Amino acid sequence: MEKAVASDNDFANSTVTAQLEHAFTRQPELLGLGIGALAKRLCTSRRTLQRRLGEEGETFSAVEARVRARLAEQLLAEPKLSIEQVSERLGFTDRRSFTQAFTRWFGLPPSQMRRGLFGAVSGALMVTPAT
C-alpha cells in the first residue's frame, strides 16, 4: 500500500508533459480531442497548459504525436486489430490521416510495418521514429 501512495505522490510532482503522456496512455480515447479537453481533464485552463508545456520545452501536439507513435507500434503488434481500428483508437479521423502520420514518424506505412512484424524470420523488426 505504501508503494501506491509513493507513486501517487510521484505523479503529483511530475512534469505536465509526464501527466499528459500518462493520461493519453491510460485513456487513448483522449487522443485527438484537443488541448481544451485535456486541460479540463487536468483541472487547468487551456492557456495554462500551453504555458506550462512551453516552460518544459514541449508543445501539446508534440506530446500527443509521441504517445500516438508509441501506441501505434504496440497496437499494430496485435494481429486481431485492423489498421482502421488502430487508427480509431488513436483518435485519427480516418485511416488516411493515420497512415500519413505513421509514415512521417517511422518512414514507412503501417501496413508495411505490420508485414515486417509478422513476416520477419528473425522475430522482431526494430524501427525507430524518423527525425
N, C-alpha and C positions, 0 to 999 in steps of 0.2 A: 504494500500500500504506500509506503514511503517513497518508493521509486516513481509511482504515478504522480504524486504531488510534486516531486522534483521536476518531472518532465513538463507538468503544467506551468511551473514557475519558469522553466527554460523557455517555453513558448511565449509566456507573457513578456519576457525580457528579450525576445528575439527581434530581429530586424523586421521592418514592414515587408521587405522582399521575402523573407522566410515565411512570414504569416500568409502572404498571398500564395506562395508556392504550396504551402500546406493546405490552404483552403481549396485551391484548384485540384490538388492531388486527391484529397479526400472526397471532394464533390465535383467531379468533372463536368457535371451539368452546369456549373457556373461559368465554364469556358464559353466565350462568345457573347456573354451577356453585357459586357462593357464595364468600364470603370465605376460607373454610378452604382450598379448592383453590388459590386464588391466593396465599395466604400460603405454602403449601407450594412453589408454583412459584417464588416469590421468596426461598425459603430462610429464612423467618421464621415466627414464630408468628402466629396469628390476632389475638391481643391486641396484639402489637407493631405489626402492620399497621394495626389500628384506631387505635392511639395516634399513629402517625406521620402517618396521614391527618388525624387531628384537629389535629395540630400545624400542618398545612398548610391548615387550614380546610376540609377535604374530608371526605366520607363515601364508603364503598365504593359504596353504592347510587347516589350522585350521579355518580361517575366512570363506573360501569357504564352508567347511563342516557345520559350524554353520548356515550359511544362507540357505544352501540346506535343512538341517533338519527342520528349521523353516518353509520354504516354502513348504516342503513336507507335513507337518501337515496341512497347510492351503489348499493345493491343493487336498489332499485326502478327505477333508471335502466337496468337490464339487462332488456330485454323477455322474454328467454328464461326468466327465473326467475318462478315463480308467487309469489303473496303467501304461500302456505303454505311454500314453500321459503325465502323471505326470513325468515319467522318462525322456522323451524327453525334456520337459520344463525345467527340472533341469540340463540339459546338460550331462546326462549319455549316454554312447554309446549303452546300451541295458538295458532291464528290469532286467536281472540277476544282473548286476552291481548295479543298483538302490536298488534291494531287499537286496543284501549283505550289502550295506552301511546303509540302513534303519534299518536293523536288528542290526547292530553294534551300531547305535545311540539309538534305543529305546528298544532293546531286544525282538522284535517281528517283523514278516514280515509285509509289508504294507497292504496286503490283510486281515490279522488278525486285524490290527488296524482299517481298514475301516469297517469290520464287527462289531467291537466294537462300532465305532462311530454311525453306522446306526441301530445297533441292540440292543443297550443299552436301557433298560427300563427307567433308571433314566435320560436319556437325553444325557449326555456327558461323555466320557471316558477321564480321566485325565492321561496323560502319560508324564513322564519326561525322557529326554535323559539319557541313561546309561552312567556311567563314566568309 
